[in-house]
């Protein structure tokens, strides 16, 4: 593994188990047994490390419009993939608003990414209707469900913390179960059959 | 107004327009034209001011079990009341996880309050079923809706921020509209009639 990748891996571990404020670049360098100067050769500061980890998380979770799930089963599978990615980078959602408040460039970038994310979710909802998986009596149900998906993707972990619940994979998955329960009233029989077939 | 109340009022204003880190006790004292010593006579530190404001917000928003809304119209009215309270104390939900991470006593207190809050929400849901406003095919719908209410009450404001939307009363109210949309599939005709009568 390159030094750059090793730094990101060590930082991720420290950020997850402690937090981004407590884990300084000196702590990260010490955890790897490299000098602070060597670390700073690769990353100007902690903000640059957070940004690189955010980009890793995005690369592992964001789908292009062409590759968005077009069936209810594919949505389910993608969400279970997200459980693993969100758990791997759990510091990010835990500290989300704090990180954005401390780094204007990250905030601008994140908001733009998030608006694009909501558009992709809305496209998925529309395709689920077109492909016979969702039946919606009024159009604003799709807006509502898109907000539900994005809201829970970003803040379910925070919600767990406010109830004193552990942030482990099972509890992160409960956030996606919550999303699926929100969609349940609108599922067609075709959708219910497909979900039953994959044991969802 | 007592000095203590004036301090809380000035702190609330500064926390809302700036943030709790930037608004030090010296800033708060200066805004009131009192000495830092006078401020510290009333409040040991900023944490004590945050706690007192949290208690004010709770006093304005928390209902006893006996006074919980028992009709869909009363739920709607209570939520519109909450829009005003949440807007008045908007710094609190904006900084929620950060504040909890910096003050172990506040965190312990908040989590206990929040668990109690979820229990009250669950009681309201049960009463709405018993009183003929909600028809739920399976029992876990009430758990799901309780999570939806509490999740959105706490994090809708954060959600607005991640989409670059303004945190004003209209946008905070949209969070309660979101909650109502989540309940819509389960509303009985009695509930729909009552909501239509109050123009909701």
Interface residues (C-beta under 8 A of the other chain):
Chain A: X19 X94 X95 X96 X97 X98 X100 X101 X110 X111 X114 X115 X118 X140 X141 X144 X147 X148 X150 X151 X152 X154 X155 X156 X158 X159 X161 X162 X163 X164 X178 X181 X182 X185 X186
Chain B: X19 X94 X95 X96 X97 X98 X100 X101 X110 X111 X114 X115 X118 X140 X141 X144 X147 X148 X150 X151 X152 X154 X155 X156 X158 X159 X161 X162 X163 X164 X178 X181 X182 X185 X186
